[in-house]
Amino acid sequence: MKREDLPGVFPNPLDDPHFNSLVPEARLNRRKFIQGVIAAGFAVTAAPVLSQAIKTSTDGLEAGDIEVAGRFGSFPAYYAVPKGKGKRPVILVIPEIWGLHEHIKDVCRRLAHKGYFAIANEPYSRIGQLWKLTDIKEVLAGANKLTDEQAFIDNDGTVEWAAKHKLAAGNKLGVTGFCRGGRMVWMYSAYSPRVKAGVAFYGPFLPTPPAMPLGVLDIADQLKAPVLGLYGGADQGIPLDTVERMQAALKAFGKEKQSIIHVYPDAPHGFNADYRPSYRKEVAEDAWKRAFAWFKSHGVA
């Protein structure tokens, strides 16, 4: 598979077959480019990072990087919540294949400004800092090593950390995620009885063996919480026929009134990723309106 064929991933300016023949000045500029992206906290292989990338302030928020003590060692996480008194409903934010990079942290801050206690962990901390890798094949190889069991355990630890915070209402738990994280929204909603509602942004439905032998289609009958799926009709990585198969599975197991899938006909994969060319502003804004309404209607408010 070629990099340009991957869903939601665009030609990487670092992928230059003539890199070794570049003059020293050009090599230096390329290195500065990599260093600049890393310094900004965005995933290198998602480059170029566009100027349209949303940057949400921490004004009025309590926010920052933390370490969560898990069953198999601690791992990094990031949280954001409005300052002041009162407990806020918790939303677990599950990252893309690049893990806990700047875009995911910004999503947490956006949710906090909407009144939520938002928290995201680094799913790949035991594998490596995937957002710093310059080769998308290495990123995918690393992400594909994460087992659902490990992700479930770390998500549980993250939720436990949040539930103990004085500003969190741990009994009101929502979960959202993007791409690989969108897949985990479905999986975790079938695994955890604590989840009240989930919103999955373009999460694939098929398995990724050997670490992930089951796909979302395999657990459609086990969903414990209602999930809203938000998908793009022009997503080359998630064909519409798999979306239709999931819709059929929800209907077959009597889940179609609890969990629904909304498709934006012309939207590509990654339509919410405002730092990438796949971003579709109007679609993303509508998707979030639906997401907030979904959480509210299912008690995460």
HELIX and SHEET records of a PDB file:
HELIX    1   1 ARG A    3  ASP A    5  5                                   3    
HELIX    2   2 PHE A   19  SER A   21  5                                   3    
HELIX    3   3 PRO A   24  ALA A   40  1                                  17    
HELIX    4   4 VAL A   44  ALA A   46  5                                   3    
HELIX    5   5 GLU A  102  HIS A  113  1                                  12    
HELIX    6   6 LEU A  130  LYS A  132  5                                   3    
HELIX    7   7 ILE A  136  ALA A  143  1                                   8    
HELIX    8   8 ASP A  148  ALA A  163  1                                  16    
HELIX    9   9 ARG A  180  TYR A  191  1                                  12    
HELIX   10  10 VAL A  216  GLN A  222  5                                   7    
HELIX   11  11 LEU A  240  ALA A  252  1                                  13    
HELIX   12  12 LYS A  281  SER A  297  1                                  17    
SHEET    1   A 8 LEU A  61  GLY A  70  0                                        
SHEET    2   A 8 GLY A  73  PRO A  82 -1                                        
SHEET    3   A 8 PHE A 117  ASN A 121 -1                                        
SHEET    4   A 8 ARG A  88  ILE A  94  1                                        
SHEET    5   A 8 ALA A 168  PHE A 178  1                                        
SHEET    6   A 8 VAL A 195  PHE A 201  1                                        
SHEET    7   A 8 VAL A 227  GLY A 232  1                                        
SHEET    8   A 8 ILE A 260  TYR A 264  1                                        
END                                                                             
